[in-house]
């Protein structure tokens, strides 16, 4: 059973403000606290490093770039931050590539939306020492 004294801090990275708002409202609660959001690679990297969340929920397609840029930069700067990729681009090649770069999980927005909260909590647990 997963237990923490404090909520899991989550940063949302998606090019769609509608998706970010929907995910934020779905995740926010006693066990998860959304601490930031961004839609561009550089804005995401800066925000993540400033907020130092436990988990980043990351889309593949971003405004002006791709999520892989964010994943690689954060893995170098703060390897203790977990990543759950949440995208409509969920083909096996993307899943393999993001897993190879250190993503903890990869969910398809169109079929696995209801699994996101559990994936975030599981990812946070994987990085807890």
N, CA, C and O atoms as CSV, one atom per row, in Angstrom:
chain,resi,resn,atom,element,x,y,z
A,1,UNK,N,N,0.837,-1.194,0.000
A,1,UNK,CA,C,0.000,0.000,0.000
A,1,UNK,C,C,0.871,1.242,0.000
A,1,UNK,O,O,1.828,1.331,0.770
A,2,UNK,N,N,0.556,2.187,-0.841
A,2,UNK,CA,C,1.326,3.418,-0.963
A,2,UNK,C,C,0.847,4.433,0.063
A,2,UNK,O,O,-0.346,4.724,0.144
A,3,UNK,N,N,1.778,4.974,0.849
A,3,UNK,CA,C,1.403,5.964,1.851
A,3,UNK,C,C,2.477,7.033,1.929
A,3,UNK,O,O,3.670,6.730,1.936
A,4,UNK,N,N,2.044,8.289,1.988
A,4,UNK,CA,C,2.936,9.433,2.165
A,4,UNK,C,C,2.281,10.392,3.149
A,4,UNK,O,O,1.058,10.442,3.275
A,5,UNK,N,N,3.117,11.144,3.836
A,5,UNK,CA,C,2.599,12.172,4.737
A,5,UNK,C,C,2.190,13.427,3.983
A,5,UNK,O,O,1.368,14.207,4.463
A,6,UNK,N,N,2.768,13.621,2.798
A,6,UNK,CA,C,2.474,14.815,1.997
A,6,UNK,C,C,1.974,14.388,0.622
A,6,UNK,O,O,2.297,13.295,0.157
A,7,UNK,N,N,1.185,15.247,-0.035
A,7,UNK,CA,C,0.709,14.900,-1.376
A,7,UNK,C,C,1.861,14.766,-2.380
A,7,UNK,O,O,2.913,15.385,-2.220
A,8,UNK,N,N,1.649,13.967,-3.390
A,8,UNK,CA,C,2.600,13.838,-4.491
A,8,UNK,C,C,2.522,15.120,-5.317
A,8,UNK,O,O,1.444,15.516,-5.760
A,9,UNK,N,N,3.671,15.766,-5.520
A,9,UNK,CA,C,3.713,16.996,-6.311
A,9,UNK,C,C,3.860,16.636,-7.791
A,9,UNK,O,O,4.766,15.900,-8.183
A,10,UNK,N,N,2.934,17.179,-8.609
A,10,UNK,CA,C,2.894,16.844,-10.032
A,10,UNK,C,C,2.985,18.112,-10.872
A,10,UNK,O,O,2.373,19.131,-10.551
A,11,UNK,N,N,3.764,18.034,-11.958
A,11,UNK,CA,C,3.878,19.113,-12.938
A,11,UNK,C,C,3.315,18.590,-14.251
A,11,UNK,O,O,3.682,17.500,-14.691
A,12,UNK,N,N,2.420,19.360,-14.889
A,12,UNK,CA,C,1.758,18.935,-16.124
A,12,UNK,C,C,2.386,19.616,-17.335
A,12,UNK,O,O,2.561,20.835,-17.354
A,13,UNK,N,N,2.724,18.815,-18.345
A,13,UNK,CA,C,3.310,19.332,-19.581
A,13,UNK,C,C,2.487,18.816,-20.758
A,13,UNK,O,O,2.527,17.632,-21.091
A,14,UNK,N,N,1.740,19.728,-21.378
A,14,UNK,CA,C,0.886,19.376,-22.510
A,14,UNK,C,C,0.648,20.631,-23.331
A,14,UNK,O,O,0.526,21.721,-22.773
A,15,UNK,N,N,0.580,20.493,-24.651
A,15,UNK,CA,C,0.366,21.681,-25.496
A,15,UNK,C,C,-1.073,22.176,-25.460
A,15,UNK,O,O,-1.347,23.280,-25.930
A,16,UNK,N,N,-1.995,21.397,-24.918
A,16,UNK,CA,C,-3.402,21.781,-24.855
A,16,UNK,C,C,-3.787,22.249,-23.455
A,16,UNK,O,O,-3.710,21.488,-22.491
A,17,UNK,N,N,-4.201,23.504,-23.359
A,17,UNK,CA,C,-4.651,24.029,-22.064
A,17,UNK,C,C,-5.898,23.282,-21.586
A,17,UNK,O,O,-6.090,23.115,-20.382
A,18,UNK,N,N,-6.736,22.835,-22.503
A,18,UNK,CA,C,-7.930,22.078,-22.122
A,18,UNK,C,C,-7.555,20.759,-21.463
A,18,UNK,O,O,-8.142,20.377,-20.451
A,19,UNK,N,N,-6.583,20.067,-22.032
A,19,UNK,CA,C,-6.127,18.800,-21.444
A,19,UNK,C,C,-5.463,19.062,-20.100
A,19,UNK,O,O,-5.724,18.349,-19.131
A,20,UNK,N,N,-4.595,20.089,-20.031
A,20,UNK,CA,C,-3.936,20.392,-18.755
A,20,UNK,C,C,-4.966,20.685,-17.668
A,20,UNK,O,O,-4.839,20.207,-16.540
A,21,UNK,N,N,-5.988,21.471,-18.010
A,21,UNK,CA,C,-7.019,21.788,-17.014
A,21,UNK,C,C,-7.817,20.559,-16.608
A,21,UNK,O,O,-8.135,20.380,-15.432
A,22,UNK,N,N,-8.139,19.711,-17.581
A,22,UNK,CA,C,-8.893,18.489,-17.276
A,22,UNK,C,C,-8.077,17.550,-16.380
A,22,UNK,O,O,-8.592,16.996,-15.408
A,23,UNK,N,N,-6.807,17.385,-16.723
A,23,UNK,CA,C,-5.942,16.516,-15.923
A,23,UNK,C,C,-5.744,17.105,-14.530
A,23,UNK,O,O,-5.785,16.377,-13.539
A,24,UNK,N,N,-5.529,18.417,-14.448
A,24,UNK,CA,C,-5.329,19.060,-13.145
A,24,UNK,C,C,-6.539,18.863,-12.247
A,24,UNK,O,O,-6.393,18.541,-11.067
A,25,UNK,N,N,-7.726,19.052,-12.792
A,25,UNK,CA,C,-8.926,18.890,-11.965
A,25,UNK,C,C,-9.150,17.432,-11.589
A,25,UNK,O,O,-9.668,17.148,-10.509
A,26,UNK,N,N,-8.770,16.508,-12.458
A,26,UNK,CA,C,-8.919,15.095,-12.165
A,26,UNK,C,C,-7.928,14.633,-11.090
A,26,UNK,O,O,-8.283,13.830,-10.227
A,27,UNK,N,N,-6.703,15.130,-11.137
A,27,UNK,CA,C,-5.665,14.672,-10.218
A,27,UNK,C,C,-5.696,15.360,-8.855
A,27,UNK,O,O,-5.377,14.742,-7.839
A,28,UNK,N,N,-6.074,16.622,-8.834
A,28,UNK,CA,C,-5.989,17.400,-7.596
A,28,UNK,C,C,-6.829,16.771,-6.489
A,28,UNK,O,O,-7.984,16.400,-6.695
A,29,UNK,N,N,-6.228,16.662,-5.327
A,29,UNK,CA,C,-6.931,16.088,-4.193
A,29,UNK,C,C,-6.001,15.923,-3.012
A,29,UNK,O,O,-4.963,16.581,-2.934
A,30,UNK,N,N,-6.370,15.045,-2.091
A,30,UNK,CA,C,-5.584,14.844,-0.878
A,30,UNK,C,C,-4.233,14.190,-1.147
A,30,UNK,O,O,-3.265,14.458,-0.436
A,31,UNK,N,N,-4.157,13.340,-2.161
A,31,UNK,CA,C,-2.920,12.596,-2.395
A,31,UNK,C,C,-2.051,13.185,-3.501
A,31,UNK,O,O,-0.879,12.824,-3.615
A,32,UNK,N,N,-2.604,14.093,-4.324
A,32,UNK,CA,C,-1.856,14.691,-5.435
A,32,UNK,C,C,-2.072,16.195,-5.441
A,32,UNK,O,O,-3.197,16.676,-5.307
A,33,UNK,N,N,-0.969,16.937,-5.599
A,33,UNK,CA,C,-0.997,18.396,-5.675
A,33,UNK,C,C,-0.336,18.823,-6.988
A,33,UNK,O,O,0.852,18.570,-7.191
A,34,UNK,N,N,-1.088,19.463,-7.872
A,34,UNK,CA,C,-0.523,19.958,-9.135
A,34,UNK,C,C,0.213,21.260,-8.829
A,34,UNK,O,O,-0.401,22.246,-8.419
A,35,UNK,N,N,1.530,21.259,-9.029
A,35,UNK,CA,C,2.376,22.391,-8.634
A,35,UNK,C,C,2.810,23.268,-9.803
A,35,UNK,O,O,3.477,24.282,-9.599
A,36,UNK,N,N,2.436,22.887,-11.036
A,36,UNK,CA,C,2.807,23.712,-12.184
A,36,UNK,C,C,2.358,23.090,-13.484
A,36,UNK,O,O,2.024,21.908,-13.560
A,37,UNK,N,N,2.361,23.938,-14.519
A,37,UNK,CA,C,1.951,23.509,-15.852
A,37,UNK,C,C,2.750,24.283,-16.889
A,37,UNK,O,O,3.178,25.410,-16.644
A,38,UNK,N,N,2.946,23.663,-18.058
A,38,UNK,CA,C,3.578,24.356,-19.173
A,38,UNK,C,C,3.194,23.674,-20.480
A,38,UNK,O,O,2.718,22.538,-20.486
A,39,UNK,N,N,3.409,24.387,-21.590
A,39,UNK,CA,C,3.057,23.866,-22.912
A,39,UNK,C,C,4.232,23.865,-23.895
A,39,UNK,O,O,4.095,23.375,-25.016
A,40,UNK,N,N,5.393,24.412,-23.486
A,40,UNK,CA,C,6.580,24.441,-24.351
A,40,UNK,C,C,7.722,23.677,-23.691
A,40,UNK,O,O,7.742,23.544,-22.467
A,41,UNK,N,N,8.666,23.176,-24.470
A,41,UNK,CA,C,9.790,22.459,-23.857
A,41,UNK,C,C,10.588,23.316,-22.863
A,41,UNK,O,O,10.813,22.886,-21.732
A,42,UNK,N,N,11.015,24.508,-23.262
A,42,UNK,CA,C,11.847,25.309,-22.369
A,42,UNK,C,C,11.072,25.790,-21.146
A,42,UNK,O,O,11.603,25.791,-20.035
A,43,UNK,N,N,9.822,26.197,-21.345
A,43,UNK,CA,C,8.999,26.596,-20.208
A,43,UNK,C,C,8.803,25.447,-19.239
A,43,UNK,O,O,8.772,25.647,-18.025
A,44,UNK,N,N,8.672,24.243,-19.775
A,44,UNK,CA,C,8.512,23.054,-18.939
A,44,UNK,C,C,9.777,22.765,-18.145
A,44,UNK,O,O,9.720,22.511,-16.942
A,45,UNK,N,N,10.905,22.804,-18.814
A,45,UNK,CA,C,12.180,22.532,-18.136
A,45,UNK,C,C,12.390,23.535,-17.006
A,45,UNK,O,O,12.721,23.147,-15.885
A,46,UNK,N,N,12.199,24.819,-17.292
A,46,UNK,CA,C,12.374,25.846,-16.265
A,46,UNK,C,C,11.399,25.642,-15.106
A,46,UNK,O,O,11.791,25.724,-13.942
A,47,UNK,N,N,10.138,25.378,-15.422
A,47,UNK,CA,C,9.120,25.190,-14.392
A,47,UNK,C,C,9.372,23.966,-13.538
A,47,UNK,O,O,9.208,24.009,-12.319
A,48,UNK,N,N,9.765,22.882,-14.167
A,48,UNK,CA,C,10.038,21.638,-13.437
A,48,UNK,C,C,11.225,21.822,-12.499
A,48,UNK,O,O,11.176,21.406,-11.341
A,49,UNK,N,N,12.280,22.440,-12.991
A,49,UNK,CA,C,13.454,22.645,-12.142
A,49,UNK,C,C,13.143,23.581,-10.979
A,49,UNK,O,O,13.697,23.417,-9.891
A,50,UNK,N,N,12.262,24.560,-11.193
A,50,UNK,CA,C,11.878,25.480,-10.118
A,50,UNK,C,C,10.967,24.808,-9.092
A,50,UNK,O,O,11.137,25.006,-7.889
A,51,UNK,N,N,10.008,24.018,-9.558
A,51,UNK,CA,C,9.027,23.398,-8.659
A,51,UNK,C,C,9.516,22.088,-8.045
A,51,UNK,O,O,9.044,21.680,-6.984
A,52,UNK,N,N,10.451,21.439,-8.705
A,52,UNK,CA,C,10.969,20.114,-8.340
A,52,UNK,C,C,9.845,19.175,-7.873
A,52,UNK,O,O,9.791,18.786,-6.707
A,53,UNK,N,N,8.954,18.821,-8.804
A,53,UNK,CA,C,7.852,17.914,-8.463
A,53,UNK,C,C,8.359,16.490,-8.259
A,53,UNK,O,O,9.506,16.172,-8.572
A,54,UNK,N,N,7.491,15.651,-7.735
A,54,UNK,CA,C,7.804,14.228,-7.630
A,54,UNK,C,C,7.630,13.544,-8.981
A,54,UNK,O,O,8.390,12.645,-9.342
A,55,UNK,N,N,6.595,13.997,-9.734
A,55,UNK,CA,C,6.228,13.366,-11.005
A,55,UNK,C,C,5.884,14.437,-12.030
A,55,UNK,O,O,5.264,15.449,-11.704
A,56,UNK,N,N,6.295,14.200,-13.278
A,56,UNK,CA,C,5.896,15.035,-14.410
A,56,UNK,C,C,4.981,14.193,-15.293
A,56,UNK,O,O,5.324,13.070,-15.663
A,57,UNK,N,N,3.817,14.743,-15.625
A,57,UNK,CA,C,2.925,14.127,-16.616
A,57,UNK,C,C,3.241,14.838,-17.923
A,57,UNK,O,O,3.025,16.044,-18.050
A,58,UNK,N,N,3.753,14.086,-18.898
A,58,UNK,CA,C,4.373,14.650,-20.095
A,58,UNK,C,C,3.705,14.171,-21.375
A,58,UNK,O,O,3.490,12.974,-21.565
A,59,UNK,N,N,3.375,15.123,-22.258
A,59,UNK,CA,C,2.863,14.776,-23.583
A,59,UNK,C,C,4.036,14.638,-24.550
A,59,UNK,O,O,5.113,15.181,-24.302
A,60,UNK,N,N,3.832,13.916,-25.645
A,60,UNK,CA,C,4.865,13.759,-26.665
A,60,UNK,C,C,4.995,15.030,-27.503
A,60,UNK,O,O,6.104,15.507,-27.744
A,61,UNK,N,N,3.860,15.580,-27.946
A,61,UNK,CA,C,3.861,16.783,-28.778
A,61,UNK,C,C,3.658,18.018,-27.905
A,61,UNK,O,O,2.698,18.099,-27.139
A,62,UNK,N,N,4.574,18.979,-28.029
A,62,UNK,CA,C,4.470,20.236,-27.300
A,62,UNK,C,C,4.526,21.386,-28.290
A,62,UNK,O,O,4.892,21.204,-29.451
A,63,UNK,N,N,4.163,22.562,-27.824
A,63,UNK,CA,C,4.244,23.736,-28.679
A,63,UNK,C,C,5.725,24.077,-28.880
A,63,UNK,O,O,6.422,24.420,-27.925
A,64,UNK,N,N,6.191,23.981,-30.113
A,64,UNK,CA,C,7.582,24.312,-30.426
A,64,UNK,C,C,8.581,23.219,-30.127
A,64,UNK,O,O,9.781,23.488,-30.061
A,65,UNK,N,N,8.121,21.993,-29.943
A,65,UNK,CA,C,9.063,20.914,-29.678
A,65,UNK,C,C,8.365,19.637,-29.249
A,65,UNK,O,O,7.171,19.448,-29.480
A,66,UNK,N,N,9.143,18.763,-28.618
A,66,UNK,CA,C,8.614,17.467,-28.193
A,66,UNK,C,C,8.977,17.182,-26.737
A,66,UNK,O,O,9.918,17.752,-26.185
A,67,UNK,N,N,8.208,16.292,-26.143
A,67,UNK,CA,C,8.415,15.932,-24.751
A,67,UNK,C,C,9.756,15.283,-24.472
A,67,UNK,O,O,10.275,15.382,-23.360
A,68,UNK,N,N,10.319,14.622,-25.466
A,68,UNK,CA,C,11.610,13.966,-25.275
A,68,UNK,C,C,12.688,14.971,-24.866
A,68,UNK,O,O,13.583,14.632,-24.092
A,69,UNK,N,N,12.612,16.199,-25.374
A,69,UNK,CA,C,13.560,17.254,-24.979
A,69,UNK,C,C,13.483,17.501,-23.475
A,69,UNK,O,O,14.503,17.636,-22.799
A,70,UNK,N,N,12.258,17.557,-22.969
A,70,UNK,CA,C,12.031,17.807,-21.544
A,70,UNK,C,C,12.539,16.630,-20.723
A,70,UNK,O,O,13.255,16.819,-19.739
A,71,UNK,N,N,12.175,15.428,-21.119
A,71,UNK,CA,C,12.589,14.228,-20.396
A,71,UNK,C,C,14.107,14.142,-20.305
A,71,UNK,O,O,14.652,13.897,-19.228
A,72,UNK,N,N,14.790,14.339,-21.422
A,72,UNK,CA,C,16.256,14.254,-21.428
A,72,UNK,C,C,16.895,15.322,-20.541
A,72,UNK,O,O,17.811,15.024,-19.775
A,73,UNK,N,N,16.420,16.553,-20.642
A,73,UNK,CA,C,17.000,17.649,-19.854
A,73,UNK,C,C,16.804,17.428,-18.357
A,73,UNK,O,O,17.724,17.657,-17.571
A,74,UNK,N,N,15.624,16.990,-17.961
A,74,UNK,CA,C,15.344,16.789,-16.541
A,74,UNK,C,C,16.070,15.553,-16.021
A,74,UNK,O,O,16.537,15.553,-14.882
A,75,UNK,N,N,16.174,14.515,-16.818
A,75,UNK,CA,C,16.917,13.321,-16.396
A,75,UNK,C,C,18.369,13.689,-16.061
A,75,UNK,O,O,18.947,13.138,-15.124
A,76,UNK,N,N,18.956,14.617,-16.824
A,76,UNK,CA,C,20.328,15.049,-16.555
A,76,UNK,C,C,20.407,15.923,-15.306
A,76,UNK,O,O,21.310,15.751,-14.487
A,77,UNK,N,N,19.474,16.854,-15.155
A,77,UNK,CA,C,19.527,17.836,-14.074
A,77,UNK,C,C,18.939,17.331,-12.752
A,77,UNK,O,O,19.426,17.685,-11.678
A,78,UNK,N,N,17.908,16.515,-12.834
A,78,UNK,CA,C,17.209,16.043,-11.628
A,78,UNK,C,C,16.696,14.627,-11.858
A,78,UNK,O,O,15.500,14.432,-12.079
A,79,UNK,N,N,17.579,13.642,-11.810
A,79,UNK,CA,C,17.182,12.269,-12.151
A,79,UNK,C,C,16.192,11.632,-11.190
A,79,UNK,O,O,15.661,10.561,-11.483
A,80,UNK,N,N,15.928,12.263,-10.047
A,80,UNK,CA,C,14.991,11.696,-9.078
A,80,UNK,C,C,13.533,12.008,-9.412
A,80,UNK,O,O,12.634,11.477,-8.759
A,81,UNK,N,N,13.278,12.852,-10.409
A,81,UNK,CA,C,11.905,13.184,-10.798
A,81,UNK,C,C,11.373,12.098,-11.731
A,81,UNK,O,O,12.022,11.737,-12.713
A,82,UNK,N,N,10.198,11.588,-11.416
A,82,UNK,CA,C,9.576,10.526,-12.222
A,82,UNK,C,C,8.775,11.124,-13.372
A,82,UNK,O,O,8.337,12.272,-13.298
A,83,UNK,N,N,8.586,10.346,-14.432
A,83,UNK,CA,C,7.828,10.780,-15.605
A,83,UNK,C,C,6.770,9.759,-15.981
A,83,UNK,O,O,7.038,8.561,-16.075
A,84,UNK,N,N,5.548,10.268,-16.194
A,84,UNK,CA,C,4.470,9.480,-16.782
A,84,UNK,C,C,4.128,10.172,-18.094
A,84,UNK,O,O,3.625,11.296,-18.096
A,85,UNK,N,N,4.400,9.506,-19.197
A,85,UNK,CA,C,4.067,10.062,-20.507
A,85,UNK,C,C,2.587,9.787,-20.751
A,85,UNK,O,O,2.107,8.672,-20.547
A,86,UNK,N,N,1.871,10.824,-21.192
A,86,UNK,CA,C,0.420,10.764,-21.376
A,86,UNK,C,C,0.118,11.407,-22.714
A,86,UNK,O,O,0.103,12.633,-22.828
A,87,UNK,N,N,-0.126,10.575,-23.743
A,87,UNK,CA,C,-0.171,11.100,-25.093
A,87,UNK,C,C,-1.134,10.325,-25.989
A,87,UNK,O,O,-1.445,9.161,-25.736
A,88,UNK,N,N,-1.596,10.998,-27.039
A,88,UNK,CA,C,-2.345,10.316,-28.094
A,88,UNK,C,C,-1.397,9.586,-29.041
A,88,UNK,O,O,-1.826,8.719,-29.802
A,89,UNK,N,N,-0.118,9.931,-28.996
A,89,UNK,CA,C,0.906,9.288,-29.824
A,89,UNK,C,C,1.496,8.119,-29.048
A,89,UNK,O,O,2.633,8.188,-28.582
A,90,UNK,N,N,0.728,7.054,-28.911
A,90,UNK,CA,C,1.122,5.948,-28.037
A,90,UNK,C,C,1.546,4.693,-28.794
A,90,UNK,O,O,1.412,3.584,-28.276
A,91,UNK,N,N,2.046,4.854,-29.990
A,91,UNK,CA,C,2.480,3.684,-30.759
A,91,UNK,C,C,3.686,3.028,-30.076
A,91,UNK,O,O,4.377,3.673,-29.288
A,92,UNK,N,N,3.936,1.764,-30.371
A,92,UNK,CA,C,5.039,1.050,-29.714
A,92,UNK,C,C,6.398,1.741,-29.849
A,92,UNK,O,O,7.203,1.688,-28.919
A,93,UNK,N,N,6.665,2.381,-30.975
A,93,UNK,CA,C,7.956,3.053,-31.150
A,93,UNK,C,C,8.130,4.193,-30.149
A,93,UNK,O,O,9.211,4.359,-29.585
A,94,UNK,N,N,7.081,4.974,-29.925
A,94,UNK,CA,C,7.159,6.051,-28.927
A,94,UNK,C,C,7.318,5.475,-27.528
A,94,UNK,O,O,8.144,5.942,-26.744
A,95,UNK,N,N,6.525,4.461,-27.223
A,95,UNK,CA,C,6.610,3.844,-25.895
A,95,UNK,C,C,8.034,3.356,-25.619
A,95,UNK,O,O,8.576,3.586,-24.538
A,96,UNK,N,N,8.627,2.690,-26.592
A,96,UNK,CA,C,9.975,2.150,-26.434
A,96,UNK,C,C,11.000,3.275,-26.271
A,96,UNK,O,O,11.890,3.195,-25.425
A,97,UNK,N,N,10.868,4.310,-27.081
A,97,UNK,CA,C,11.831,5.404,-27.034
A,97,UNK,C,C,11.782,6.137,-25.691
A,97,UNK,O,O,12.822,6.414,-25.094
A,98,UNK,N,N,10.572,6.449,-25.220
A,98,UNK,CA,C,10.441,7.166,-23.952
A,98,UNK,C,C,10.867,6.289,-22.773
A,98,UNK,O,O,11.483,6.783,-21.828
A,99,UNK,N,N,10.549,5.007,-22.820
A,99,UNK,CA,C,10.996,4.094,-21.764
A,99,UNK,C,C,12.519,4.026,-21.745
A,99,UNK,O,O,13.135,3.996,-20.680
A,100,UNK,N,N,13.117,4.003,-22.930
A,100,UNK,CA,C,14.566,3.971,-23.037
A,100,UNK,C,C,15.236,5.218,-22.488
A,100,UNK,O,O,16.397,5.178,-22.079
A,101,UNK,N,N,14.509,6.319,-22.479
A,101,UNK,CA,C,15.043,7.580,-21.943
A,101,UNK,C,C,14.712,7.763,-20.458
A,101,UNK,O,O,15.096,8.761,-19.850
A,102,UNK,N,N,13.993,6.788,-19.880
A,102,UNK,CA,C,13.767,6.826,-18.446
A,102,UNK,C,C,12.361,7.128,-17.974
A,102,UNK,O,O,12.156,7.354,-16.782
A,103,UNK,N,N,11.382,7.139,-18.873
A,103,UNK,CA,C,9.993,7.355,-18.438
A,103,UNK,C,C,9.543,6.174,-17.584
A,103,UNK,O,O,9.853,5.025,-17.895
A,104,UNK,N,N,8.814,6.457,-16.511
A,104,UNK,CA,C,8.342,5.401,-15.625
A,104,UNK,C,C,7.131,4.664,-16.191
A,104,UNK,O,O,6.944,3.474,-15.939
A,105,UNK,N,N,6.308,5.386,-16.963
A,105,UNK,CA,C,5.098,4.779,-17.523
A,105,UNK,C,C,4.709,5.569,-18.771
A,105,UNK,O,O,5.167,6.694,-18.970
A,106,UNK,N,N,3.869,4.976,-19.602
A,106,UNK,CA,C,3.401,5.622,-20.831
A,106,UNK,C,C,1.945,5.226,-21.017
A,106,UNK,O,O,1.639,4.047,-21.190
A,107,UNK,N,N,1.038,6.210,-20.983
A,107,UNK,CA,C,-0.390,5.955,-21.127
A,107,UNK,C,C,-0.943,6.641,-22.369
A,107,UNK,O,O,-0.482,7.712,-22.763
A,108,UNK,N,N,-1.934,6.007,-22.976
A,108,UNK,CA,C,-2.625,6.548,-24.142
A,108,UNK,C,C,-3.819,7.378,-23.658
A,108,UNK,O,O,-4.703,6.859,-22.976
A,109,UNK,N,N,-3.841,8.663,-24.012
A,109,UNK,CA,C,-4.935,9.550,-23.581
A,109,UNK,C,C,-6.304,9.032,-24.007
A,109,UNK,O,O,-7.284,9.188,-23.278
A,110,UNK,N,N,-6.371,8.423,-25.170
A,110,UNK,CA,C,-7.670,8.036,-25.708
A,110,UNK,C,C,-8.243,6.783,-25.051
A,110,UNK,O,O,-9.454,6.568,-25.094
A,111,UNK,N,N,-7.393,5.951,-24.443
A,111,UNK,CA,C,-7.904,4.702,-23.862
A,111,UNK,C,C,-7.531,4.490,-22.397
A,111,UNK,O,O,-8.088,3.603,-21.750
A,112,UNK,N,N,-6.602,5.280,-21.860
A,112,UNK,CA,C,-6.119,5.023,-20.501
A,112,UNK,C,C,-6.226,6.238,-19.570
A,112,UNK,O,O,-5.493,6.326,-18.585
A,113,UNK,N,N,-7.127,7.165,-19.872
A,113,UNK,CA,C,-7.283,8.378,-19.063
A,113,UNK,C,C,-7.539,8.032,-17.600
A,113,UNK,O,O,-7.006,8.677,-16.697
A,114,UNK,N,N,-8.361,7.009,-17.376
A,114,UNK,CA,C,-8.735,6.644,-16.010
A,114,UNK,C,C,-7.603,5.981,-15.231
A,114,UNK,O,O,-7.733,5.774,-14.025
A,115,UNK,N,N,-6.511,5.649,-15.884
A,115,UNK,CA,C,-5.364,5.038,-15.210
A,115,UNK,C,C,-4.322,6.061,-14.763
A,115,UNK,O,O,-3.359,5.699,-14.087
A,116,UNK,N,N,-4.499,7.341,-15.133
A,116,UNK,CA,C,-3.460,8.335,-14.902
A,116,UNK,C,C,-3.143,8.550,-13.426
A,116,UNK,O,O,-1.971,8.553,-13.050
A,117,UNK,N,N,-4.141,8.727,-12.593
A,117,UNK,CA,C,-3.885,8.981,-11.168
A,117,UNK,C,C,-3.085,7.841,-10.542
A,117,UNK,O,O,-2.123,8.092,-9.815
A,118,UNK,N,N,-3.462,6.611,-10.809
A,118,UNK,CA,C,-2.736,5.454,-10.270
A,118,UNK,C,C,-1.310,5.422,-10.819
A,118,UNK,O,O,-0.377,5.121,-10.075
A,119,UNK,N,N,-1.124,5.722,-12.091
A,119,UNK,CA,C,0.217,5.730,-12.692
A,119,UNK,C,C,1.099,6.787,-12.029
A,119,UNK,O,O,2.281,6.547,-11.787
A,120,UNK,N,N,0.522,7.961,-11.736
A,120,UNK,CA,C,1.270,9.026,-11.062
A,120,UNK,C,C,1.700,8.569,-9.671
A,120,UNK,O,O,2.858,8.743,-9.291
A,121,UNK,N,N,0.786,7.991,-8.919
A,121,UNK,CA,C,1.122,7.512,-7.572
A,121,UNK,C,C,2.163,6.399,-7.617
A,121,UNK,O,O,3.072,6.364,-6.787
A,122,UNK,N,N,2.036,5.499,-8.574
A,122,UNK,CA,C,3.018,4.421,-8.722
A,122,UNK,C,C,4.391,4.976,-9.083
A,122,UNK,O,O,5.400,4.522,-8.546
A,123,UNK,N,N,4.441,5.947,-9.980
A,123,UNK,CA,C,5.707,6.556,-10.382
A,123,UNK,C,C,6.364,7.255,-9.191
A,123,UNK,O,O,7.578,7.166,-9.011
A,124,UNK,N,N,5.569,7.944,-8.384
A,124,UNK,CA,C,6.111,8.611,-7.197
A,124,UNK,C,C,6.685,7.605,-6.218
A,124,UNK,O,O,7.716,7.855,-5.594
A,125,UNK,N,N,6.026,6.481,-6.085
A,125,UNK,CA,C,6.499,5.438,-5.180
A,125,UNK,C,C,7.824,4.844,-5.672
A,125,UNK,O,O,8.674,4.478,-4.859
A,126,UNK,N,N,8.005,4.749,-6.975
A,126,UNK,CA,C,9.235,4.186,-7.537
A,126,UNK,C,C,10.436,5.069,-7.231
A,126,UNK,O,O,11.565,4.583,-7.171
A,127,UNK,N,N,10.199,6.369,-7.037
A,127,UNK,CA,C,11.318,7.279,-6.777
A,127,UNK,C,C,11.493,7.581,-5.302
A,127,UNK,O,O,12.453,8.254,-4.928
A,128,UNK,N,N,10.586,7.100,-4.444
A,128,UNK,CA,C,10.686,7.340,-3.021
A,128,UNK,C,C,11.765,6.447,-2.433
A,128,UNK,O,O,11.834,5.255,-2.733
A,129,UNK,N,N,12.594,7.026,-1.606
A,129,UNK,CA,C,13.700,6.248,-1.022
A,129,UNK,C,C,13.370,5.809,0.384
A,129,UNK,O,O,14.181,5.146,1.030
